[in-house]
Structures are given as structure tokens and as C-alpha cells.
Amino acid sequence: MTTVLWLALTWAQIALGLAACLAAYRIAVGPRAQDRVLGLDALYIATMLLFIVTGMRLGTPFLFEAALVIAIGGFVGTVSLAKFLLRGEVIE
Amino acid sequence: MGTNRRARSRPRFVSSEDFCRKLRRKDTLGGMIEENLLLILVGLPFAAAIAASTVRATAHGAAAWVSGLLLAVGLAILALLHAPISDGQVLRATLRWVPSLGLNLTFRMDGFVWLFVALVFAIGILVLVYARYYLSKADPVPRFYAFLMAFTGAMVGMLMSGNILMLVVFWELTSILSFLLIGYWHQGQAARDGARMALIVTGLGGLCLLVAMLILGQIVGSYDLDRVLAAGDVVQADPLYPLVLGLFLLGCFTKSAQMPFHFWLPGAMAAPTPVSAFLHSATMVKAGVFLLVRFFPVLGETDLWFYAVTGTGMLTLVLGSVIALFRHDLKGLLAYSTISHLGLITALAGIGSNGAILAAIFHIVNHAVFKASLFMAAGIIDHETGTRDMRRLSGLIRFMPVTGALAIVASAAMAGVPLLNGFISKEMFFAEAADWHNGTWLDNSLPYLATIAGIFAVAYSLRFIATVFFGPEATDLPKVPHEPPSLMRRPVELLVLVCLVVGILPGLTLGPTLNLAAQSVLGADLPYKDIAIWHGFNLPLVMSLVALGAGVALYAALGGRIATGPEGPPLLHRLRAQRVFERILLSLTWKLPRLVHRTFGTERLQPQLRLIVLLTIAAGFATLWGSLRQAPSPLATGFNPAFALMWAVGAVCAVGAAWLAKYHRFASVVLLGGAGLVTCLTFAWASAPDLAVTQLLVEIVTTVLLLLGLRWLPKRREEIEEDKLLPARIRRARDFVIAVVGGAGLAGVAYVMLTWPLIPNVGDWFLRNAYSEGGGTNVVNVILVDFRAFDTFGEITVLAIVGVTVFALLRRFRPAPESIMLDEEQAGLDDRTVADALLVPSVIMRWMFPVMIVLAAYLFFRGHDLPGGGFAAGVTVSVAFLLQYLAHDVRWVEARLTVLPIRWMGIGLLIAGATGVGAFLFGYPFLTMHAQYVDVPLIGQVPAATALIFDAGVFALVVGATVLMLIAIAHQSLRTTRMRERDSADTSEKEAA
């Protein structure tokens, strides 16, 4: 692995970590419930990307699955939270 | 590649060779036959029990005939065995049962056992004949005969056990069957109470006996009866000897109704009279004294034994005979007389000289004979007159002269009148009592106590005869008395005949057998003791004559006053052991638990949870403090800044969730989602990608589940003032600290475990063998569906049970009225349906359905070799279903998509089970998996393990259970909507009117 790639991946990891920190700040502080839901969604995205970057850095294909699961199913949590806020019921 | 098939490495319990060799071979053919005869002897009564339980409820004759004939076969076998027994042989037969635990079904028979077993079988047959006419047409037959025969089997098994643990098992079995037989007429309160009391007392005694036998086995180093019997010196030298003796005696005394445990026996008289005659006078209550005599060589001949056994025996003998005189109930008198006679035998076992042991065995037989006949006579009187109250019975000799004559002879035997069997053994007892043994105060008082008991025995026997059969004719009897059917009387006649024959010719009839029995207890070199009626004019004879004379005088003086007095002797009747027992039982089972509960318990959830968490934290710190300090420093194992950032995110989310949990539940749920995500990331980081995938899916489902539940929690009520005051704040701060400490501790432990350098552990074996043994490269999955498939099978069964339970609990759930109210969010939404409100998202979500199913299939099929598996696939499918419910309302989904969760679960469980059972077809243990590759056109070689089928079962069950729980909660909202609609319809109707 070249040094450039190594540096790039390491930076990407750190940057995604920082992004996750910012999302976490939004989740924790709010102020509105909608902000928190969006923050969680952003956290999901950041984590998904972090999975992929880490997989590339470790050279393993297995972390791709986890990213896939987040991509396909991660929004279900956001949808249900949003629906709870919108309509007061998750399933009606 | 190719096939590989393996047998799971499980311990083999029974191989075919073992099975063939289960009967221990002997050198001679004769030995073989005797062995088999022993086993048949134990099996016969149980066979009779099974046969009797299958007859029709009214088939009195059939049940009695079957049982009686099988017992007669038993007697014939005993006759065959008499020849080797009388040579002094000890016959043995062993069935190997759990050899690894030293637990064999060993049966042995010597002279003592032979005598006892013969007694059980002979009296058993007579009782069966008697019961045939005693039971009324309405009594259900199979239950009675089956219990009676099973009891006989248990009794014979107890007597013949060659293993002291097996002995306790059979002993307990007799207690249980006695319970069932006492409670045979369970419609009556007295029968139920008596049965319960008997079970508790004898059951507790049996527990003591079990502990005693376990310690004894540890001391001796074997549970084999022969080795225990030979190890008297070792046992008595052991420091645990007093404990063993105490527990052993508790077992024997409770069973043989010795004071102060005697009270269950009068209570047991609520049983049908055949049962009283068989169990509670002739056989079962003798089990205690049987063990006393049997274990005398091991535990006896010490001062402790003498004081405990002789003391208890004499106390029981004297008090029992005194109380018997004052009982008004016919069977009550006989019960206390039985207690008294058991005390006599116990006292003899306590004295323990050669003559005393012989006398004890002799009196066991004699008492069984005359007391069984007396019980049967009492039963006849009860049967023909309708009452057992001696104050009402009178002058019956005119109505039933034959029964009367029989009862008079049997009572005379009970009183110890010469020329009857009771006289001889009582004479032997008097001789032992008068004999000088060790000069202690107890020994010196023995002759006086014995004579007093003798006086009372004569008096109560006399009372029995005089009040029932003589005097003026009774006038107020429920029935007009008459003689019973002659066959009902026949057993009594036979027993009374035995009383006479043994009483007149003791040396010729029972002498050799008794000496043989005594020899097998005390050793073969015991000198032969001649049993005779006449020993000259000696001290025992004087004692007998004094007892007879004083007894007649006592009854003449007291007789008139007893009938008008209370039930029990003067002063003593106020102290009823039965009452004391019931009071103790009440306080132990009702008052004390409630007191403990009031003092230490709380019904509030919060203190309970707080205690549990605090204790867990304390235990965790206590055990881990030392070992965690050896853990490598977090910085030494390669610090990764991105990882550190993510953990910071996770920590903030977790702490925030705890902080907001009280008043901002929604925010708390969101924060929990963040913490869960970081947990998944950590799994992936620590090389567990499949765990990460599964955890992610679970995380998604959990969020929805929490939100579904959140809807039913009450809102914050600002008007509660106390919430804002200092105590409430302090309380919340304390709980927050506890939560943070617990969470941080757990995170620390997890971190240390994840970064701990790898050492050789059990996981290596799985890593090495996953492919060669299980045919899969995904070790986690192979462990789940192959190596540990049995555990997984158990877990999915539990999951199914949980699912059904949740469903059942929610089915009857009715929402509280205040949660039916519309939220402010909903109130602003007028009446738009979900499809209108979320048109675009709902279309996207509908289209995601096939995508998710494909993902599930992908996870499922590669599960055996690569990350994935049935569980992950199952959760994915349920997420797909869930998404449809989110996108539309319940009615829309259920009109188009039929999910039958219960059926999914059932089929899943069946598939998993069938895969396991399928292994039997190929001769492998349950859940043995088979792995091979098959060629599929176009795709190539595809791994096809039977584990995949098992995994399919897991998959189906997980889908079913998850969907069932989610839908069950979701339907609550539907119910609310319906109720709300009904309410508004009601109001509009009212407005219209």
C-alpha cells in the first residue's frame, strides 16, 4: 500500500470520526426533536462510510456487508422516528 | 473436497455390548436363574400395578384377580428361593444403570429380607381379598389397585435394595404412594389433611435419610449395602458419626411413627381400611424398624445409639399405649396401639443384644399378623354398622359372633395373653428389658416402663373387646349389623389362625426362619436360639402376669369414665402433636414468608432494579479489580484516532441517554440508537463482521420496538411539585451516577477483552475444526448450527415461547383512556391517511421490500461459509415486513400481505427438530450435521450442509417471533383508533339527539 493511500485513508477515517462527533453533538443538544433525528441519520451515514474506509484500510471485504446493511436498512430507524414525530404513532 | 461425515464427540452411555452384559454373569446356571428370579420378584408388583391401572373403573374382580395372582407368583418364587437362603447364601442381582456414578440397580436377599418380603407378599394377598369386598361399587378400582400394587413393588424394592441410594429412592416411593392411598377418598377433608401430613412428615424424614446415606457412602467409599454393612468400625470412628446417626434416626423415626413424629399415623387412618391394615400397621411403618435392625451392625452398639433409640422407643411404647386406651375411634385406638408396638420394636433395636434383635424381628412378624387382622375386623365393623365410634358400638357379639370371636383372639394376642404369638415376643421383650446390660439409669428403668406399657396394652385391648362386642345391644347404629360376606372374613380367619399356631408352636413354625434372619443381620456365627413358650417361672413371666392382672384392674376401675371423657388421656389430651404440627406448618408456609416479604421485599420496581444493578457493579469490581490491573494499557495496543473519536461519540450518546431518560424519552431513544451504532462499529473493528451485521439489524428493530412502546407511556406532568425539589434532584443524580459507573465499567471490561492478547483457548479448537468437522468456514455460524446446535435449538425454543407469551399478554391488553386521546401532533393533521401524508416515502419503502428480501437470501445462503446466517436473515426479513407496516397503515398491509407468525414459528421449530431427528436415521446422535458439496448446473459446486436446513428452521422462527411481537404491539394502535372512532360516533349521536 502506498504512503499516499495510507495517508488518505487515515485522514478519511479521522474526518469521518469528526463528522460523527458533530452529528453526535446535534443528537445530544437538539434543540428540536427533528434535529436529533437528522443527527442520527447523519451518524448512520458517517458510520457506513467509516465501515467502507476501514475495510479498505484493513484490506478485508467483510466490512462491506455491514455498510450494505446500513445502506439498506439504516433508514428504517429514521423513518420510524420521523413518523412518530409526525403522526404520534409508528404503526397505525 | 468430497463428503465428510462425523459422529459428534459425545460420551457414549450405552453400547450394545453393555446392554447384553447388563446382567452380571455368575459361574453357575443356578446363580443366573436366581438372579433373574430376584429381578422378577421386584418387577412383579409393578407389572401388577400397570395391569390394574388399565382395567375398567368398575372391574372390581378383574383388578383384584390380576393383582392377587401376580403376588401369588411372587410367593411361589420366594418359596423357590428358600432353599439357597436357608443355606445362608446371600443372593444378588445387578442391573447396570449409571455405572459412571456408581449407581446400579443392585438387589440382594438374605434371610432377614426373605422373611420381610414374604410377609409383604402374604399380607398383600390377604389385603387384596379383603379389599375386593370392602370397596364400594362406586369407588374407582384401577386407581386403588394400581397404587396398592405400586406400593408393594416399592416396599419390596426398598427391602431388597443392595445400594443404599436406591434404598432411599424406593423409600421415598413408599412415602408418595402412602400419600396417594391415604388420599384415595380425596373428597373428604380428613383424607386430604391426613395424606398431606403423612407426606410432609415422612418426606422430610426421607430427606434426612438421603443425606445420612450420602454421608455414609462418603465415609465408607461405596454405596453398596454389603460394603457399608461391613464397615461399622470405620463409620463409628468417623467424626461425622453423630451427624449420620441423627439424620438416619430422623428418617427411621418419622417412618415408623416414633414420638414426637407419631401424629401422622392417626391422621393416616382416613385411608380405606385395607390400606391401614397393609401400609400403616403391617408393612410400611415397619420400614423404619427394618432399617434400624438392618443398620444395627453399622451404627449400633454405641452409647449414643442406646440412649437415642431405646429412649425414643420406650417413650413411644409407654405414651402410645396410654393414649390408645383413651381413644374413642376404633381405628384411632389401633393406630396408637401400632405406634406403641413400633416403640417396642425400636426399643429392642436400641438394646441390640442378640436376643433383642431376634425378639425385634419376631415382634415385627407377630405384630403384622395380629394388627392386620384387627384392622380388618375394625373395617368389617365399620362396614357393617356404619360407625367406628366405640361410645356408640355395643353388644355386637350377638350380630356377628364369628367376627367377634376372631377379634377377641387377635386382641388377646395384642394384649400378650399366653398361647398366642403376641405373648411370646412380648415375653422376649420383657426378658431383654429385665436383663442387666450397662447399668445406666435408662437400662435400670426399662423393666418398670415395660410393665407399665404392658398394663395399658391389656387395658386398651380389653376396652376394645368389652365395649364393642359386649354390653347391651346398641340402638342408634346407622345400619343394622350383620356378618360380612364370608370371603371378606377369610383373611381375618387365616391371620388369627397364624396367631394361634405361632403362639402354640413357635419353635416349630417360625423358629428356623427367625434364627436365619437374625443370623443374616448379626453374622453367621450367631448361636441358634430356641424359641419356646415355657421358660419356667421367671421374672418375665411375673411381669406378664402383673401386666395382665393390673391391666384388667385398670380397665375395671377406669372403663366407665373413659367413654364420657375427652378423646385422649387426662391432661395430655390438651397437647396435641397434630395441632402443633399444623401451627408450625401455618407459620412456615404462610406467616413467615409474608413477614420476610414485608420486611425485606418491595413491590416497587425502582428499588429492585437499583439493588440489582448496584450488586452487579459491586460483584464486577470485586472480581475484576485484580485481573484488570494486569491488562495492557490502552495506549500500548496501537492507538487509532478515528476509533477513539467514535468511542467518544458512543460515550456521549450513552451518557446523554441516561441523562435525558427521565423527561425526554424520545431524545433518549435517539441517543440510544447512536450508542448502539458505535457498538456495532466496535464489533466490526475487532474482527467480528458478522456480529456487527447482526447487531445492526437488531438495532434497527429495537428502535422501532422502543418507539412502539413509547406511545403508551404517560406524558410528563409539570404540576407535580416534588419533582423539582432538592430530594428528587439528589435521587436522580444518584441514579445517574450509578448508571454511568455501571456503563463505564462494562465498556472498560469489553475494551480490555477486545484488546487482550490472544492466548490459546477453546476458540482455537473451533477455528481448527470448523471446516474439517462442520464443513463451513464461518466459524461463528458453524458453532451455532453444528457444534452447539443443541444450545441453539434450546434458544430458538425459548424465543418461540417468549414470542407467544408477548402475544398472549397483549391480546387482552386494553389501553388506558388517557392514552387514547389524540396527541397535539396528530390533532393538527386532520384526517389525512398515511398514504397521503407520506406519499413519496411510502412508495420508496414499498419498493425496498424485494431488495431487502434479496439481502436476506444473500445473508442466509452464504451464512455457512461467510458472515451471515439464519438469524441475521430472519431479522432482515422481519425488517422488510416492518417497513411495509411503516409505509402504510395496518389495514392496507394486512389486506395485501398475509403473515402468519405463529405458523412461521411452528414450522421453523419443526424443521430444526426434524433436522436433528433426521440424524437418527443414519445412526448418529441427535442434531448430528452432515456437510457435502453438490454440483448445481450453471452455478457449480455449492456447499449443501444439513446444517443449512437447521439454519432455515432458525430463520423461519426468528421471522415469526420478531414479526409476532412487533405486530402484537402495533395492533394496539389499531385498537385505539377503533375505540376513538366509536367514541366520536357516540358523541355525534348524542349531538344529533
Interface residues (C-beta under 8 A of the other chain):
Chain A: T10 Q13 I14 L16 G17 L18 A20 C21 A23 A24 Y25 I27 A28 G30 A33 R36 V37 G39 L40 L43 Y44 T47 L50 F51 T54 T60 F62 L63 E65 A66 L68 V69 I70 I72 G73 G74 V76 G77 V79 S80 L81 K83 F84 L85 L86 R87 G88 E89 V90 I91 E92
Chain B: N640 P641 A642 F643 A644 L645 M646 A648 V649 V652 C653 G656 F666 A667 V669 V670 L671 G673 G674 L677 V678 C680 L681 A684 W685 P689 D690 A692 V693 L696 L697 E699 I700 T703 V704 L707 L708 L710 R711 L822 D823 E825 Q826 L829 V834 A837 L838 P841 M845 M848 V851 M852 L855 L859 L866 P867 G868 T876 V879 L882 L883 Y885 L886 D889 V890 L966 A970 S973 L974 T977
